[in-house]
Amino acid sequence: MKVSDLMNSQTVSVSPEETVSLAARLLSRYNIGSLPVCAADGSVRGMVTDRDIVLRCVAPGEDPETTPVREVMSRSIITVNPGDDVKRAGELMATGQVRRLPVTQGGRLVGMLALGDMARVSACDMEASRALSEISANLTQR
């Protein structure tokens, strides 16, 4: 099964110049835990999570209304292509300790693949289970 079979092509993203406050409102509005951070050309520059916002902006006392997303986002991201096998995506999630992967084609964001998307498909049960198990095991070791 290919990533394109499971990915969500209706993605929400934020630019690096937008404020952390806007990113937080988008996370809340769409009930999601992370947003891809994209340049004007659609290229993925990073990811911002609710955890990034709390630990890198709110906790240190920075102002979310004036702090740009680029200052709190994670820059080292893992992406997959729509034609990649879902098994490979699961392996990348496990090794990268992430539950969501931006899907890119030609360097541009075309969708998102979440561990939950994989878990809902019986053909991907093993990949999703293995990825979650490895993510969870490494969380307990921190």
FIKOLZA-1660 file (N, C-alpha, C; in steps of 0.1 Angstrom, whole numbers, plus 5000, padded with zeros to 4 digits):
% residues 142
   i   px   py   pz ch aa at
   1 5008 4988 5000  A  M  N
   1 5000 5000 5000  A  M CA
   1 5009 5012 5000  A  M  C
   2 5005 5022 4993  A  K  N
   2 5013 5035 4991  A  K CA
   2 5008 5046 5001  A  K  C
   3 5017 5055 5004  A  V  N
   3 5014 5066 5012  A  V CA
   3 5002 5074 5007  A  V  C
   4 5001 5075 4993  A  S  N
   4 4990 5083 4987  A  S CA
   4 4977 5077 4990  A  S  C
   5 4976 5064 4993  A  D  N
   5 4963 5057 4996  A  D CA
   5 4958 5061 5009  A  D  C
   6 4966 5066 5018  A  L  N
   6 4962 5069 5032  A  L CA
   6 4964 5083 5036  A  L  C
   7 4972 5091 5029  A  M  N
   7 4975 5105 5033  A  M CA
   7 4963 5113 5033  A  M  C
   8 4963 5124 5041  A  N  N
   8 4953 5134 5040  A  N CA
   8 4958 5146 5032  A  N  C
   9 4952 5148 5021  A  S  N
   9 4957 5159 5012  A  S CA
   9 4951 5172 5015  A  S  C
  10 4942 5173 5025  A  Q  N
  10 4936 5186 5030  A  Q CA
  10 4945 5190 5042  A  Q  C
  11 4956 5196 5039  A  T  N
  11 4965 5200 5050  A  T CA
  11 4964 5215 5054  A  T  C
  12 4967 5217 5066  A  V  N
  12 4968 5231 5071  A  V CA
  12 4983 5233 5074  A  V  C
  13 4988 5244 5070  A  S  N
  13 5002 5248 5073  A  S CA
  13 5003 5262 5077  A  S  C
  14 5015 5266 5082  A  V  N
  14 5018 5279 5086  A  V CA
  14 5031 5283 5080  A  V  C
  15 5033 5296 5078  A  S  N
  15 5046 5301 5073  A  S CA
  15 5056 5304 5085  A  S  C
  16 5069 5303 5082  A  P  N
  16 5078 5306 5093  A  P CA
  16 5077 5320 5099  A  P  C
  17 5071 5330 5091  A  E  N
  17 5070 5343 5096  A  E CA
  17 5058 5346 5104  A  E  C
  18 5048 5337 5104  A  E  N
  18 5036 5339 5111  A  E CA
  18 5039 5338 5126  A  E  C
  19 5030 5342 5135  A  T  N
  19 5032 5342 5149  A  T CA
  19 5029 5329 5155  A  T  C
  20 5035 5326 5166  A  V  N
  20 5032 5314 5174  A  V CA
  20 5017 5314 5178  A  V  C
  21 5012 5325 5181  A  S  N
  21 4998 5327 5185  A  S CA
  21 4989 5321 5174  A  S  C
  22 4992 5325 5161  A  L  N
  22 4984 5320 5150  A  L CA
  22 4985 5305 5149  A  L  C
  23 4997 5300 5150  A  A  N
  23 4999 5285 5150  A  A CA
  23 4991 5278 5160  A  A  C
  24 4991 5284 5172  A  A  N
  24 4983 5278 5183  A  A CA
  24 4968 5278 5180  A  A  C
  25 4963 5289 5175  A  R  N
  25 4949 5289 5171  A  R CA
  25 4946 5279 5160  A  R  C
  26 4955 5277 5150  A  L  N
  26 4952 5267 5140  A  L CA
  26 4952 5253 5146  A  L  C
  27 4962 5250 5155  A  L  N
  27 4962 5237 5161  A  L CA
  27 4949 5235 5169  A  L  C
  28 4944 5245 5176  A  S  N
  28 4931 5243 5183  A  S CA
  28 4919 5242 5174  A  S  C
  29 4919 5250 5164  A  R  N
  29 4907 5250 5154  A  R CA
  29 4906 5237 5147  A  R  C
  30 4917 5231 5143  A  Y  N
  30 4916 5219 5135  A  Y CA
  30 4919 5206 5144  A  Y  C
  31 4920 5209 5157  A  N  N
  31 4922 5198 5167  A  N CA
  31 4933 5188 5162  A  N  C
  32 4945 5194 5160  A  I  N
  32 4957 5187 5156  A  I CA
  32 4968 5190 5165  A  I  C
  33 4979 5182 5165  A  G  N
  33 4990 5184 5174  A  G CA
  33 5002 5190 5168  A  G  C
  34 5002 5191 5154  A  S  N
  34 5014 5196 5147  A  S CA
  34 5010 5202 5134  A  S  C
  35 5018 5212 5130  A  L  N
  35 5016 5219 5117  A  L CA
  35 5029 5219 5109  A  L  C
  36 5028 5216 5096  A  P  N
  36 5040 5218 5088  A  P CA
  36 5042 5233 5086  A  P  C
  37 5055 5237 5086  A  V  N
  37 5058 5251 5084  A  V CA
  37 5064 5251 5070  A  V  C
  38 5057 5259 5061  A  C  N
  38 5060 5259 5047  A  C CA
  38 5063 5273 5042  A  C  C
  39 5073 5274 5033  A  A  N
  39 5076 5287 5027  A  A CA
  39 5066 5290 5016  A  A  C
  40 5066 5301 5010  A  A  N
  40 5056 5306 5001  A  A CA
  40 5055 5296 4989  A  A  C
  41 5066 5290 4985  A  D  N
  41 5066 5280 4974  A  D CA
  41 5060 5266 4978  A  D  C
  42 5056 5264 4990  A  G  N
  42 5051 5252 4995  A  G CA
  42 5061 5242 5000  A  G  C
  43 5074 5246 5000  A  S  N
  43 5084 5237 5005  A  S CA
  43 5084 5237 5020  A  S  C
  44 5085 5225 5026  A  V  N
  44 5085 5223 5040  A  V CA
  44 5098 5227 5047  A  V  C
  45 5097 5237 5056  A  R  N
  45 5108 5242 5063  A  R CA
  45 5110 5236 5077  A  R  C
  46 5099 5231 5083  A  G  N
  46 5099 5225 5096  A  G CA
  46 5086 5221 5100  A  G  C
  47 5084 5218 5113  A  M  N
  47 5072 5214 5119  A  M CA
  47 5071 5221 5132  A  M  C
  48 5059 5225 5136  A  V  N
  48 5056 5231 5149  A  V CA
  48 5045 5223 5156  A  V  C
  49 5048 5220 5168  A  T  N
  49 5039 5212 5176  A  T CA
  49 5034 5220 5188  A  T  C
  50 5023 5215 5194  A  D  N
  50 5018 5221 5206  A  D CA
  50 5029 5221 5217  A  D  C
  51 5037 5211 5217  A  R  N
  51 5048 5210 5227  A  R CA
  51 5059 5220 5224  A  R  C
  52 5062 5222 5211  A  D  N
  52 5072 5233 5208  A  D CA
  52 5067 5246 5213  A  D  C
  53 5055 5249 5211  A  I  N
  53 5049 5262 5215  A  I CA
  53 5051 5264 5231  A  I  C
  54 5047 5253 5238  A  V  N
  54 5048 5254 5253  A  V CA
  54 5063 5255 5257  A  V  C
  55 5071 5246 5253  A  L  N
  55 5085 5246 5258  A  L CA
  55 5094 5257 5252  A  L  C
  56 5092 5261 5240  A  R  N
  56 5101 5271 5234  A  R CA
  56 5096 5285 5234  A  R  C
  57 5083 5287 5237  A  C  N
  57 5077 5301 5237  A  C CA
  57 5071 5304 5251  A  C  C
  58 5061 5297 5254  A  V  N
  58 5053 5300 5266  A  V CA
  58 5061 5299 5279  A  V  C
  59 5067 5287 5281  A  A  N
  59 5075 5285 5294  A  A CA
  59 5086 5294 5296  A  A  C
  60 5094 5298 5285  A  P  N
  60 5105 5308 5288  A  P CA
  60 5100 5322 5289  A  P  C
  61 5087 5324 5287  A  G  N
  61 5081 5338 5289  A  G CA
  61 5082 5346 5276  A  G  C
  62 5083 5340 5265  A  E  N
  62 5083 5348 5252  A  E CA
  62 5068 5351 5249  A  E  C
  63 5066 5361 5241  A  D  N
  63 5053 5366 5237  A  D CA
  63 5048 5359 5224  A  D  C
  64 5038 5350 5225  A  P  N
  64 5033 5343 5213  A  P CA
  64 5027 5352 5203  A  P  C
  65 5023 5364 5207  A  E  N
  65 5017 5373 5197  A  E CA
  65 5028 5380 5188  A  E  C
  66 5041 5379 5193  A  T  N
  66 5051 5386 5185  A  T CA
  66 5062 5376 5181  A  T  C
  67 5063 5364 5187  A  T  N
  67 5073 5354 5183  A  T CA
  67 5070 5347 5170  A  T  C
  68 5079 5347 5161  A  P  N
  68 5076 5340 5148  A  P CA
  68 5078 5325 5150  A  P  C
  69 5070 5318 5142  A  V  N
  69 5070 5303 5143  A  V CA
  69 5085 5298 5140  A  V  C
  70 5092 5304 5132  A  R  N
  70 5106 5300 5128  A  R CA
  70 5115 5298 5141  A  R  C
  71 5111 5306 5152  A  E  N
  71 5119 5306 5164  A  E CA
  71 5116 5294 5173  A  E  C
  72 5105 5287 5171  A  V  N
  72 5101 5276 5179  A  V CA
  72 5099 5263 5172  A  V  C
  73 5099 5263 5159  A  M  N
  73 5097 5251 5151  A  M CA
  73 5109 5241 5151  A  M  C
  74 5106 5229 5149  A  S  N
  74 5116 5219 5147  A  S CA
  74 5121 5219 5133  A  S  C
  75 5134 5220 5130  A  R  N
  75 5139 5221 5117  A  R CA
  75 5143 5208 5110  A  R  C
  76 5147 5198 5118  A  S  N
  76 5150 5185 5113  A  S CA
  76 5138 5177 5112  A  S  C
  77 5133 5176 5100  A  I  N
  77 5120 5168 5097  A  I CA
  77 5123 5157 5088  A  I  C
  78 5114 5147 5089  A  I  N
  78 5114 5136 5080  A  I CA
  78 5102 5137 5071  A  I  C
  79 5103 5135 5058  A  T  N
  79 5092 5135 5049  A  T CA
  79 5091 5122 5041  A  T  C
  80 5080 5120 5035  A  V  N
  80 5078 5108 5026  A  V CA
  80 5072 5113 5013  A  V  C
  81 5073 5105 5003  A  N  N
  81 5066 5108 4990  A  N CA
  81 5053 5101 4989  A  N  C
  82 5044 5105 4981  A  P  N
  82 5031 5098 4979  A  P CA
  82 5033 5084 4974  A  P  C
  83 5044 5082 4967  A  G  N
  83 5046 5068 4961  A  G CA
  83 5053 5059 4970  A  G  C
  84 5058 5064 4982  A  D  N
  84 5065 5055 4991  A  D CA
  84 5056 5045 4997  A  D  C
  85 5061 5033 5001  A  D  N
  85 5054 5023 5007  A  D CA
  85 5050 5027 5021  A  D  C
  86 5038 5023 5026  A  V  N
  86 5034 5027 5039  A  V CA
  86 5043 5020 5050  A  V  C
  87 5048 5008 5047  A  K  N
  87 5057 5002 5056  A  K CA
  87 5069 5010 5059  A  K  C
  88 5075 5016 5048  A  R  N
  88 5086 5025 5050  A  R CA
  88 5083 5037 5058  A  R  C
  89 5071 5043 5056  A  A  N
  89 5066 5054 5064  A  A CA
  89 5066 5050 5079  A  A  C
  90 5061 5039 5082  A  G  N
  90 5060 5034 5096  A  G CA
  90 5074 5033 5102  A  G  C
  91 5083 5028 5094  A  E  N
  91 5097 5027 5099  A  E CA
  91 5103 5041 5101  A  E  C
  92 5100 5050 5093  A  L  N
  92 5105 5064 5095  A  L CA
  92 5099 5070 5107  A  L  C
  93 5086 5068 5109  A  M  N
  93 5080 5073 5121  A  M CA
  93 5086 5067 5134  A  M  C
  94 5089 5054 5133  A  A  N
  94 5095 5048 5145  A  A CA
  94 5109 5053 5148  A  A  C
  95 5117 5053 5138  A  T  N
  95 5131 5058 5140  A  T CA
  95 5132 5073 5143  A  T  C
  96 5122 5081 5137  A  G  N
  96 5122 5095 5140  A  G CA
  96 5114 5099 5152  A  G  C
  97 5108 5090 5158  A  Q  N
  97 5100 5092 5170  A  Q CA
  97 5089 5103 5167  A  Q  C
  98 5082 5101 5156  A  V  N
  98 5071 5111 5152  A  V CA
  98 5059 5103 5149  A  V  C
  99 5047 5109 5151  A  R  N
  99 5034 5103 5148  A  R CA
  99 5028 5108 5135  A  R  C
 100 5035 5118 5129  A  R  N
 100 5030 5124 5116  A  R CA
 100 5041 5128 5107  A  R  C
 101 5039 5125 5094  A  L  N
 101 5049 5128 5084  A  L CA
 101 5043 5137 5074  A  L  C
 102 5050 5148 5070  A  P  N
 102 5046 5156 5058  A  P CA
 102 5049 5147 5046  A  P  C
 103 5040 5148 5037  A  V  N
 103 5041 5141 5024  A  V CA
 103 5045 5152 5013  A  V  C
 104 5056 5150 5007  A  T  N
 104 5061 5160 4997  A  T CA
 104 5062 5154 4984  A  T  C
 105 5061 5162 4974  A  Q  N
 105 5063 5158 4960  A  Q CA
 105 5070 5169 4953  A  Q  C
 106 5081 5167 4947  A  G  N
 106 5088 5178 4941  A  G CA
 106 5092 5189 4950  A  G  C
 107 5094 5185 4963  A  G  N
 107 5098 5194 4973  A  G CA
 107 5087 5202 4979  A  G  C
 108 5074 5200 4975  A  R  N
 108 5063 5207 4980  A  R CA
 108 5054 5199 4988  A  R  C
 109 5047 5204 4998  A  L  N
 109 5038 5197 5007  A  L CA
 109 5025 5194 4999  A  L  C
 110 5022 5181 4999  A  V  N
 110 5010 5176 4992  A  V CA
 110 5000 5169 5002  A  V  C
 111 5005 5167 5014  A  G  N
 111 4996 5160 5023  A  G CA
 111 5003 5157 5036  A  G  C
 112 4996 5150 5045  A  M  N
 112 5002 5145 5058  A  M CA
 112 4997 5131 5060  A  M  C
 113 5006 5123 5066  A  L  N
 113 5003 5109 5069  A  L CA
 113 5005 5108 5084  A  L  C
 114 4994 5104 5091  A  A  N
 114 4995 5102 5106  A  A CA
 114 4995 5087 5109  A  A  C
 115 5001 5084 5120  A  L  N
 115 5000 5070 5126  A  L CA
 115 4986 5066 5127  A  L  C
 116 4977 5074 5131  A  G  N
 116 4963 5071 5132  A  G CA
 116 4957 5067 5118  A  G  C
 117 4961 5073 5107  A  D  N
 117 4957 5069 5094  A  D CA
 117 4960 5055 5091  A  D  C
 118 4972 5051 5095  A  M  N
 118 4977 5038 5092  A  M CA
 118 4970 5028 5101  A  M  C
 119 4967 5032 5113  A  A  N
 119 4961 5022 5123  A  A CA
 119 4946 5019 5119  A  A  C
 120 4940 5028 5111  A  R  N
 120 4926 5025 5107  A  R CA
 120 4925 5016 5096  A  R  C
 121 4936 5012 5090  A  V  N
 121 4936 5002 5079  A  V CA
 121 4942 4989 5083  A  V  C
 122 4934 4979 5082  A  S  N
 122 4939 4966 5086  A  S CA
 122 4951 4961 5080  A  S  C
 123 4953 4965 5067  A  A  N
 123 4966 4961 5060  A  A CA
 123 4978 4967 5066  A  A  C
 124 4976 4977 5074  A  C  N
 124 4988 4984 5080  A  C CA
 124 4989 4982 5095  A  C  C
 125 4981 4973 5100  A  D  N
 125 4981 4971 5115  A  D CA
 125 4995 4969 5120  A  D  C
 126 5003 4960 5114  A  M  N
 126 5016 4957 5119  A  M CA
 126 5026 4969 5119  A  M  C
 127 5025 4977 5108  A  E  N
 127 5034 4988 5107  A  E CA
 127 5031 4999 5117  A  E  C
 128 5018 5001 5119  A  A  N
 128 5013 5011 5128  A  A CA
 128 5016 5007 5143  A  A  C
 129 5014 4994 5145  A  S  N
 129 5016 4989 5159  A  S CA
 129 5031 4989 5162  A  S  C
 130 5040 4985 5152  A  R  N
 130 5054 4986 5155  A  R CA
 130 5059 5000 5157  A  R  C
 131 5054 5009 5149  A  A  N
 131 5059 5023 5150  A  A CA
 131 5055 5029 5164  A  A  C
 132 5042 5026 5168  A  L  N
 132 5037 5031 5181  A  L CA
 132 5045 5025 5192  A  L  C
 133 5048 5012 5191  A  S  N
 133 5055 5005 5201  A  S CA
 133 5069 5011 5203  A  S  C
 134 5076 5014 5192  A  E  N
 134 5090 5019 5193  A  E CA
 134 5089 5034 5198  A  E  C
 135 5079 5042 5194  A  I  N
 135 5078 5055 5199  A  I CA
 135 5076 5055 5214  A  I  C
 136 5067 5047 5218  A  S  N
 136 5063 5046 5232  A  S CA
 136 5075 5041 5241  A  S  C
 137 5082 5031 5236  A  A  N
 137 5093 5025 5243  A  A CA
 137 5104 5036 5245  A  A  C
 138 5107 5044 5235  A  N  N
 138 5117 5054 5236  A  N CA
 138 5112 5066 5245  A  N  C
 139 5099 5068 5246  A  L  N
 139 5094 5079 5255  A  L CA
 139 5097 5075 5269  A  L  C
 140 5096 5062 5273  A  T  N
 140 5097 5058 5287  A  T CA
 140 5112 5058 5291  A  T  C
 141 5121 5059 5281  A  Q  N
 141 5135 5059 5284  A  Q CA
 141 5141 5073 5286  A  Q  C
 142 5133 5083 5284  A  R  N
 142 5137 5097 5285  A  R CA
 142 5138 5101 5299  A  R  C
% end
